Amino acid sequence: MTLEIWSYYLLAILILTASPGPSVLLCLSTGVTRGLQQAFFAALGSLLATTGILTLSFAGLGAVIVSSDAIFHLIKWVGAVYLIYLGLKLLLAKQEDYTLEKKTDGPQKRDLANFFSGFLVGVSNPKAILFFTALFPQFIDPQTSLWTQYLIFVITFVVLELAWLMTYAYLGVKSSSWIFAKGRAKLFNRLTASVFITAGALLSSVNRS
């Protein structure tokens, strides 16, 4: 892979990872309400899922998934329903105030729960399958080592994706002092719920074209 081709790939991935999406919103809201450590586990879950999608797309299986109506729509609806579920959960929350979760009992259980939430949001996003399946044929050079190219693609994506997710999580943590003020939890829950529900509705309208 030449430096020029990698530069174009870097630009494409930079735009992809910097753009706000369901995983960004999850990390942002987790950073606000639970702190940076819990947001980090949510980011790791999302990163693992999306890296798996990247790997499948690189191996050519992404094209098979995209071409299969049943699999594609299953992934799409699982993602849409889960995002809407998260939104409704926040919408129905009765709390008026936030207090940052303390590390008391079961920290490993909370870490795992946030990791799973991040993974589920990441793995059920068909947009990632569409993006990577369309992207890789533009950059893969069949004349050079595919394994080397795969490593370059993955490392570039992982570094940028994790950096952006944690940047948004950090912004959430820094804004928590305002959101934690009395009476603002309800407002934040309503705003976040509307974004989650909207994202789920938009995801449900995604098609293979």
N, C-alpha and C positions, 0 to 999 in steps of 0.2 A: 504493500500500500504506500503510495507516494504521500508526501506532506500536503500536497494540494488537495488530494481526495480526502484525507483526514480532516483538513481544515473545513471543507464543505460539510462533512459529516458532523463535525464539532458544532458548526453553526446551526445545523438542523436540530441536533440534540439540545443545544442551548435554548432554542426557541420552544421546543417541546417541554423541557423540564421547568422553564421559567414561567410558563403559562399556568395560571391557577386552574385547578381541577378538583375532583372529589378528594384525592389524596392530600392535596395542599390544604383544602378546607378542614379535613380531619385532623391533620397535624397542627394547624392553626388553632382550632377549637380545643384540642387536647392540651396544647401549650398554655392556653388561657386558663382552663379549668383544673388541670392536673399537674402542670409543671413541665419543664424541659425533658426530664428523664422519661416520663410516660410518653411524651410526644416522640422521643427518640425511638421507643419500641414500636410505636405506630408507624413511624417512617421506615424502620427495618422491615416490618411486615409488608408494607406496600412495595418496598424496594425488591424484596425477594420475589414477590408475585410478578412484578413488571419485568424483572430480569428473566424469570421463567418464560414469560411471553416473548421476550426478545430472543431467547434461545430457541424456542419453538419456531419463531418466524425465520430465524437464520437457517435452521435445519430444513426449512421448507414445509413444516407441519402447519405453520400459520396459514398458508394458502389453502390447505385442506380444511382447516377450521372455518375460514372465511367462506369457502365454497359450499360448506354444509349448512343448509338452512336450520336444521334441528340444533346443531351444536352452537351456531352463532346466536340464535335467538334464546337459547338456554342461558348462555353467558350474559347476554344483554339484559334479560329479564331478572336474573338473579341480582345483577348489579343495580338495576333500577329499583327493584323492590327493597333491597337493603338500604339504599340511600334514602328512599321515602320513609322506611322504618325509622332510621336515625332521625329524620326530620320530625316525624310524628311524635317520637319519644321526647324530643326537646319541646315541641309545641304543647304537649300535654303536661310538661313539668310544672309543678306548682311553686317551686322555690322562688323566693324574692331576692335572695342574696347568695353570693358565692363565698366559700372559704376554701382555700387551696387544700387539696387532699394531703393529709399527713401520712407519713410512713409508719403505720402502726402494725396492723395485722395483715398477713398475706400479701407482702409486696410482690412476691414472685407470681401470685395469681393475677394481680393487677397488670404486671408487665406482660404476662401471657395474653390477657384479655385485650390489651391495647395492640399487641402484636397481631393477634387474630383479626381484630377490626381493620387494621391497616392492610393485612394480607387479603381479606375478603373484598375490600374496596378496590385494591389494585388488580386482583385476578379477575374480577367481574367487569372489567372495562374493555369492551370490544373495540373501542377507539384505538387502544394501544396495539391490538392485533392488526387492525387495518393500517395503522401508521407504519409499524415495523415491516409488515409484509410488503408494503409499497416502497418502503425506504431502501431495504437492503439490496435489491437488484440494481439500484443506481450506483452502489458503492463497492459491491463485491467484485474482486478481480479473480476470475477462475484460473488465471495463470500463476498465481502465487498461493502460498500456504493459507488454506481456509481457517486452520486452527489459529494461526497468528492473527489473521484478520478478526476472527471471533473475539479473541482476547482483547484486542484493541477496541473493538466496538463495545464490549461489555464494560471494560475499565472506564472508558470515556463516559458511558452512560451512568454507571454507578456513582462515580465521583460527582458529576453534575447534579444528578437526581437527589442524592443524599444532601448535598450542599444546599440546594434550593429548598428541600423539605424542612431542613433544620433552620434555614433562614426564616421561613414563614413561621415555624414553631417558636423561634426566638422572638419574633415580632409579636406573636401572641402572648408570650410570657411578659414582655415589656409593657404591653397594653393592659395587662391584668389588673394593675393598680387602679386604673379608671373603672374597669368593668366590675371589680370587686366592691366598689362603693355601694352603699345601701340602695336597694331597689333596682339595680341595673342588671341583675341576673336575668330577670324576666324579659327585659328588652333584648339582651344578648341571645337568649334562648330563642326568642321569636325570630330575630334576624337570621340566626344560624339555621334554624329550622326551615325558613323560607328558601334559603340557598340550597340546602340539602334536597328538599322536595323538588325544587326547580331543576336541580342537576339530575335527579332521578327521572323526572318527566322528560327532560331533553335526551337522556341516555336511552329511554324507551323508544325514542323516535329515530335512533341511529339505524341506518341500513347499510348494506354491503356496497352500495354505489358511492 
